[in-house]
Amino acid sequence: MKAWAEVVFYTLLILLPVNISKHFFTDSSFVHGILVDYYLPTIYLTDLLIVFILMTWAVELVTVLRPIFHFTLRSVFSGQMSGLYLFLFLFIVWAGISIFGAQDKTVAVYRLTRFLLYVFLALWMKTHLKLPRDFGKIRWSLLIGVFIESFLAIFQWGKGGTVFGFYFLGEPSFNGLMAGIARTGFLGESHSRAYGTFPHPNILGAYLALFLPWLLLPSDWRSRFLRVTAIVLCVAALFFSFSRTAWVAAAIGVLLYSLLTRPRIEAKVISAARLSLISVFLVFFLMSGSLNDPLSLSRRVELTSISTQMIRSSPLLGVGFGNFILRMDDFGRVSGWIRFLQPVHNVFLLVGAETGIVGLTLFLLFFALLFYKLFLFFHRSLHLPAAVPIAGPTAGTLQLLLRRFNGEQQLLTRLLLVNLFQLLILGLADHFFLTTAQGLLLLWILVGLVFLQLSN
């Protein structure tokens, strides 16, 4: 069962962007008579894969009579990872308590259940995978998904809408004439942005921006051509998403990765990619008419004002987990010809509005400690000995393995540090890491990789 769970996990990584799902319409799915996607109970194909993985873990725990979660409470609250687990556990408890003050408790329970699903996946990663042993499989599984999404996004831009339809990995159905479709100004004309298989172009942009630095990792000559091709496709698809925050996150990610990487042959590739990326995005910043959309900016400002008023009115528990949209009208209206029903475009303000100052503090402490521990891990890895005194006929082989292990540890730690910084940038400008299935899955897979690295 354990081997099957790992196979399903790598399949999950490939299918991370997949939007194949079954929706269930309920009374709670409508706010003021308008259907709100965030409140629509949905079962995704990826949910079924995660449930299978967690069920095999449960069977494993029962079979060998180990405590649930693969560790006792004592091990959770002691040791190197104790602070991380403690803040995460307390945040989940506080989010659960906030449900009692929620206007719609059904929505709150649904949102928290989905949140927990991905948290348990991250814990499964920490207890069942090993680094750097499994890093190659993790990397290539993720990059296969990036390759497919990039191709699809480029074709969507060229066609001006859907290429295959919903049954191809859950691709959304859209064209340039449909109302509510994300558009951009390009060369003086209105053009629909690329979605990939995501529900919004901003999520596609974030996905590509986060894994673009992964394409810069060193590779042998046999895979170098494939890697350069993938970089070109990824950058093109990232541009066609027209997600400005993703552009910034991608450029900063490439810059940070190049600064953290020691000089090597790969530096030429990284420098070329860095300069090309920044040049391309600067040009497109000037060409994109979407940058001059005053309504988009005013809505963000108004949502920010609403969220801060929610925090002031309910500083202890907030308005209830997942209940931001339900309570919006109690604190103000958002500009537009039609009612604009979306959460505040800032993950941290959203957490504060829905779980209060206590929930926000626990959430911030968890991610701050995650970054701090990973930075310490990186700092220590720089001071690992390049060689140790080993005698015997296998000394040369062991020294080679040690150098290779240290090098892989440092590369992966740099990569995860870059990704955490990118998550901060993206989280300050949008909400999908908490409100969409693909966003939550993306966030907790990266957190699971950090757990995994810190446990080495």
Number of C-alpha atoms within 10 A of each C-alpha: 12 13 9 11 19 15 12 17 21 17 17 23 23 21 22 24 29 24 24 20 16 11 12 11 13 11 10 16 17 16 14 9 8 11 16 16 17 20 25 19 18 18 15 18 18 24 18 12 17 21 15 16 23 18 14 16 21 16 13 16 15 12 9 8 10 13 12 13 15 18 11 11 11 9 13 18 14 12 9 13 17 14 17 19 17 16 20 18 15 16 22 20 12 20 26 18 15 23 25 15 18 24 17 18 18 14 23 23 18 16 20 17 13 19 19 12 17 23 21 18 21 22 21 19 21 21 17 13 17 15 19 19 11 10 16 10 13 19 17 16 19 20 22 15 20 27 18 18 25 26 16 21 29 22 19 23 20 12 14 17 24 22 20 15 14 15 11 13 19 20 22 22 15 20 19 17 11 11 8 8 17 20 19 22 18 16 11 10 10 14 20 25 26 34 31 33 28 25 21 19 25 24 27 29 30 29 24 27 29 25 20 24 26 24 21 21 17 17 13 8 9 8 11 14 12 12 20 15 13 21 22 16 20 27 22 17 28 29 24 27 29 29 23 21 20 27 26 16 25 30 23 20 26 26 20 20 23 21 13 16 16 11 10 10 9 15 16 11 15 23 14 10 22 21 13 15 20 18 13 15 20 12 10 18 16 11 14 18 17 19 15 11 11 9 12 13 11 14 19 19 15 15 26 18 15 25 29 18 17 24 22 15 15 19 19 18 27 30 30 29 33 31 26 24 17 23 19 22 12 10 14 14 15 20 15 11 6 7 11 15 21 18 27 27 21 23 22 22 26 29 28 27 33 32 34 27 20 19 28 24 16 19 20 16 17 21 17 14 15 20 17 13 18 21 16 11 18 20 13 11 16 13 9 14 10 13 12 12 6 11 9 7 8 9 13 12 9 16 16 12 13 17 16 13 14 17 16 16 21 19 19 20 22 22 23 24 22 23 27 22 17 24 19 15 17 26 20 15 17 22 22 24 21 24 21 20 26 24 20 18 27 22 21 21 19 17 24 23 23 24 21 21 20 19 13 11
